[in-house]
Amino acid sequence: MTPATFGIISGFLYLTASLIRLIQLRGRLATWRPVLLGLIVGGILTHALSVHGEMFTAAGINLRLQVMGSLIALVMTLIILINSLRQPIDNLFLIVLPLTIVAIWSSHFGHNFYVARPDLPGGILSHIIFSVLAYSMMTVAACQAMLLFIQDKGLRHFSMSLVKSFPPLMAMESLLFQLLTFGLVLLTLSILTGFLFLEDISIKGLVHHAVITILAWVTFAVLVWGRYQFGWRGGKAAKWTLFGFALLLVGYFGSKLVIEVILQG
């Protein structure tokens, strides 16, 4: 089967899992959690085959914008699946799975201005791996921050019907800062390997990418430090997480858009 076929199958499995989770929130299909997880596992496997087929071509390794977005979505979904086996975070699937479906299907459409690389040095490969892991972890953290923000608002305005399906607030906050801490370590490694192994960081687009990514790193570092020094929590932590994530989006995907589409197109 072609990568596009695997992508369609994966999107269908993710969509079915999203609908099951939505029905579960309404108090039905509570015993269907193994089915939910099975669908997501199937989606991840077919998603991986789709990404593999898109990335590794006869011309070389394809790292274009849409393919990297799909790869990040794959790792992000896997991170949530693994964590859901030991923590009550199934609600994250309602945010992540639709985003993943969009990422998969967008990787199979649109013009491809990216020129595949026949070879990839080890240093650059390490930078790519750390970057994908960091962006995936921070995306999960941003999704968690969105849920935390909704829960915090619901508790402040006594909208108990809105937050009754959420885990305790302290558990939600603890998970958010675990994700941020691991994500910050990975982002640090991504930045360091970028400076060490990128051949010419002065290329137009890469400068903006480096500056904005460092600003995002500072935002996350201050937030994690504030948590352990001053006990920052709740809505404040959620807002700053989303702000830092917005910087990452602009820094990474904005730069790739400039380099691949505007400059090369």
N, C-alpha and C positions, 0 to 999 in steps of 0.2 A: 504493500500500500504506500501511497505517496505521503509526504509530510502534511499536506493539506487535509488528507483523509483522516490521518491520526488527529489532527487539530479539531476537525469537526466532531469526531467521536468524543474527544476529551471535553470539548465545550458542552456537548449533550450530557455527559456524565456529571459535570460540574453543575449544570443547570438543574438537573434532576435532584442532586444533593441539596442545592439551595432551596428548592421548593419543599423538600422534606423537612429541612430545618425550620422553614417558615411555618409549616403546619405544626411542627412540634411546639413552637412558641405559643400556639393557640390551645395547647393542652391535648393534642392528639398525636398519635404515632410515637408515644414516649418510648415504646419498646423497640423502635426501629433504629436505634443508634448504631448497631452493627451494620445495618444496611447503609446508613448515612456514611459511615467511615469506609465501607467497602466501595461505594461509588466514588468517594474522593481518592482512594488508593488507585482505583482503575483510571480515574481522570489523570492522576499524576503520572502513571506509567505511560499512557498514550500521549500525554503532554510531553513527556521526556523524549519519546520517539519523534514527535513532531519537531521539537527544538533541535534534536540531533540532526535530523534530515535537513533542516534549514541552515544550520551552522556549518556543517561539514559537507562541502560541495566539491565537485571535480576541480573547480578553479582555485580552491583554497578555503580558508576559514572565513565565514561570513559573519561580521560583527555589526551589521547595520542596526539602526535605531529600533525598528520593530522587533527584530529577533532578540536583541538584548532585553527589551521590555518583557518579552515572553519568557525568557530565561529567568529574569528576576521574579516574575510572577510564579514560575514553577518552584523556585527555591522558597519563596515566601509561603506558598501553600503547604509545602513539605514541613517547614518550620512550625506552622500552626498545627498541622496534623500530629506531629510528634509531641508537641506541648499539650495538645488536647487529651492525650492518653493519661496525663497525670494532673491536669488542671482543668477546671470548668470554663473553657473558653470557646465553646462551640458557637457562640454568638458571633465570633469574629468571622466565621465562614460566610455569614450573610453579607459582609462587606467585601471580603477578599475574593470569593468565588466569582461574583459578577465582574469584578475588575480583571480577574484572570481570564475569563471568557473573552472580554474585549481585547486583552493583550494577545491571546492566541490567534484570534481571527484577524486582527490587524496585521499580524506578522506575515499573513499569506496574501495580503492585498496591497495595492499602491505601487508606486514606482520605486525601483531600487537604484539609487545613485551610488551605493557603496561598492567599492572595488574589493573583492575578496583577496585576502592575503595568503600567498602560497606557503609562507612559513611564519612562525611566531616565536620570537626569542623567549627563553624561560623567564627572564625578568618581567617582560611585558605580560606574559601569561599569569604570573603570580599577582601582578597588579590587577588584572581583569578578575581573577578569582576573588581576591579580597574585596574588590569593588562590588561585585555581584552579591557576595555574602553580606556586605555592609548595607547596601541599598535594600536588600531583601529584609534584613533584620529591622532597619529603620522604617520600612513600609509597614511591617507588622506592628511596630511600636506606634506608628501614626494611627493605624486602625484601632488599636487598643486605646489610644488617647481620645479618639472620637467617641468610643463607647463610654469611657470614663467621664468625658465632658457631658454626655447625655445623662449618665447616672447622677452626676453631681448636680446638674440642673434640676433633675427630677426630684432629688431629695430636698433641695432647697425650696422647691415650690410644692412639695408634698404630693407629687404626681406618682403615687405608689404603683399605680397600674402600669406605668411606663417602665419601672425599674425592678419589678418583682421577679423577673426572670434573670436578673443579673446576679453574679456572685457578690459577696460582701465587698463594700467599698475598699477596705484595707487590702483585700486580696487583689482587687483590680489595680490598685496603686502599686502594690509590691511587684506584680507581673510587669507593669509598665516600666518600672525602673530596672528590673532585671533585663528586659529587652534593650533598654537604652544603654545600660552598662556594657553588655556584650556588643551591641551595635557600635558603640563608641570605640571599643578596642579594635574592631574590624575596620572602622573608618580611619582610625589612626594608621593601621597597617597599609590601607589603600593609599593614603596620602604619601606615606613614606616611600612605598615602592614606586609610586608615580614619579616622585622627585628623583629617585635613584635610577630608574630604568627608562623613562620616556626620553626619546632621543632629542627632541627640540620642543620644550614647553612654551617657547615664545610664539608658536604657531597661533594664528588668529583663531580664537575659539577656545583653545586650551588655557590661555591666560585667564579668561573669564571663568572657565570651569574651575581652575585652581583657587582663585580668589573666593568665589562663592562657596566652594566646598569647605574651605578653611573657615569661613564665617559660620557655616552650618556646624562644623566641628566645635567652634567656640561656643555656640548656642547650646549644644548638647552637653558639653563639658561643664559649663556654668550651671546648667539645670541639674545634672547629676551631683555636682559639688553642693549646690543649694539644698538638695534633698538630704544629704548626709550631714550638712552643717546647720541648716536652719529648718529642716523638716518640711520643705516645700511639698505641696500635695494638691489633690483635687483639681479644680478647674484651672488654676494657675499652671500646674504642671502640664495639663493637657494642651493648653493654649501655646505654651512655649515649645512643646514637642511638635505640634503642627506647624509652628513658624519655622523651626529648624528643618522639618521635612520639606516644607515649601522651598526653602533655599536649596536643598539637595536636588529637588526636581528641576529647578531652574538651572542649577550648576551642571547637572549631568545631561538630562534630556534636552535642555535648551542649547547646550554647547554642541551636542551631537546633531541637533537639527540645523544649527548654523554650518557646521563642518560638512555634513553629508548632503544637505538639501540646498541651502542657500549658496555656499561657496562652490560645491561641485556641480550643482544643478544649473 
